[in-house]
Amino acid sequence: MLNLIKLETNKIFKPVVISLIITTLVTLGSLINVVYKYSVPNTFEFWNISLDYISMLFPVLVVCPICWVMYYERKNNFINYTFSRVSKKRYLFSKWLVCILGSFMIIFIPMLLSGMISFLFSNNVVQPKSYEPNFYTTLFMPDFLMNHTFLYIFFHCIWDGILAMIIGTMGFVFSLYLENILVILTAPFIYFILENFIMSTFGMPKQRLLSSFYINTMTDTNALNLLVGPILAILFIFIFLMYFKISKKKIYDI
């Protein structure tokens, strides 16, 4: 299994590193842009506001460098030769494991780096006027945020990395059955946009997957807001898998 994981890691290493660099540049550029445009009462808010760009782009950033591999292995019949050397379940599991770990790192590392750099701009923090409410008082565990801001950001990055793993899984599942590389690489982003539109239309903006990217959608009075979007995405993946299982479509048919 370790040899399989190492082999799959080598296949996607360069694309993941490139995506990692792009994501880092986007997060840092967004952070610097926010610092010189906003006056906020807490360093955390610089970082939180700067997530707007990455929260929209992450379905593309985590899928494109990873999910093309499975498609081409199906297309050139390479996958058929692997079944005589290793079991299907072990081979597919190793590919999925590398896929979600790569997705996690593409989001976790740049976001954590930008969170750490945000502390360098603490001198730019401007206390709000007396009549302006503090942004962080509406967040989940505000005392923990104020006293342990770095740990708060660290757990925030882990959570967003988990969301990236879900989207990466969606892209991987698409690559197992779909026959168009463009659809495979863009389908998770299209799902993300459609889910965002539908949830907003039905008056549930805080339950969107986009909103789940921000911890401030979860409060002490409504902790479930953060989970609705991910659960719907997992349910969509499950329904997609069940559809192709019922239709008896084979992974190595392309």
Long-range contacts (C-beta under 8 A, 24 or more apart in sequence): 1-90, 1-94, 4-86, 4-90, 4-91, 4-94, 5-94, 5-97, 5-98, 7-94, 8-69, 8-94, 8-95, 8-98, 9-98, 11-69, 12-65, 12-66, 12-69, 12-98, 12-99, 12-102, 15-64, 15-65, 15-66, 15-68, 16-65, 16-66, 16-102, 16-105, 16-106, 18-65, 19-61, 19-62, 19-64, 19-65, 19-106, 20-105, 20-106, 20-109, 20-110, 22-61, 23-54, 23-58, 23-61, 23-106, 23-107, 23-110, 24-109, 24-110, 24-113, 24-114, 26-53, 26-54, 26-57, 26-110, 27-51, 27-53, 27-54, 27-110, 27-111, 27-113, 27-114, 28-110, 28-113, 28-114, 28-117, 30-54, 30-114, 31-114, 31-117, 31-118, 35-118, 35-121, 35-124, 36-124, 39-124, 39-126, 40-125, 40-126, 40-135, 41-125, 41-126, 41-127, 41-128, 41-134, 41-135, 41-136, 42-125, 42-134, 42-135, 42-136, 42-145, 42-146, 42-149, 43-118, 43-119, 43-121, 43-122, 43-125, 43-149, 44-118, 44-136, 44-145, 44-149, 44-152, 44-153, 45-135, 45-136, 46-118, 46-121, 46-124, 46-125, 47-114, 47-115, 47-118, 47-153, 48-214, 48-216, 50-114, 50-118, 51-111, 51-213, 51-214, 54-107, 54-110, 54-111, 55-210, 55-213, 55-214, 56-210, 58-107, 58-160, 58-163, 58-164, 58-167, 58-213, 59-167, 59-188, 59-189, 59-191, 59-192, 60-185, 60-186, 60-188, 60-189, 61-106, 61-107, 62-102, 62-103, 62-106, 62-107, 62-164, 62-167, 62-168, 62-171, 63-103, 63-167, 63-168, 63-170, 63-171, 63-184, 63-185, 63-188, 63-189, 64-185, 65-102, 65-106, 66-98, 66-99, 66-102, 66-103, 66-168, 66-171, 66-172, 67-99, 67-168, 67-171, 67-172, 67-174, 67-175, 67-184, 67-185, 68-175, 68-181, 68-184, 68-185, 69-95, 69-175, 70-95, 70-172, 70-175, 70-176, 71-175, 71-178, 71-181, 71-184, 71-254, 72-181, 74-175, 74-176, 74-251, 74-252, 74-254, 75-254, 77-252, 79-251, 79-252, 80-252, 83-252, 88-251, 92-176, 92-251, 95-172, 96-169, 96-172, 99-168, 99-169, 99-171, 99-172, 100-165, 100-168, 100-169, 100-172, 101-165, 102-168, 103-161, 103-164, 103-165, 103-167, 103-168, 103-169, 104-161, 104-162, 104-164, 104-165, 104-168, 105-161, 106-164, 107-157, 107-160, 107-161, 107-163, 107-164, 108-157, 108-158, 108-160, 108-161, 108-164, 111-156, 111-157, 111-160, 111-161, 112-153, 112-154, 112-157, 115-150, 115-153, 115-154, 115-156, 115-157, 116-150, 116-153, 118-153, 119-149, 119-150, 138-216, 138-219, 139-215, 139-216, 139-219, 140-215, 140-216, 140-218, 140-219, 140-220, 140-223, 141-220, 152-215, 155-215, 156-215, 159-215, 159-226, 160-213, 162-230, 163-209, 163-212, 163-213, 163-229, 163-230, 166-230, 166-233, 166-234, 166-237, 167-192, 167-233, 169-237, 170-233, 170-236, 170-237, 173-237, 173-240, 173-241, 174-240, 176-251, 177-240, 177-244, 177-249, 177-251, 179-254, 191-233, 191-236, 195-229, 195-232, 195-233, 199-229, 204-228, 209-233
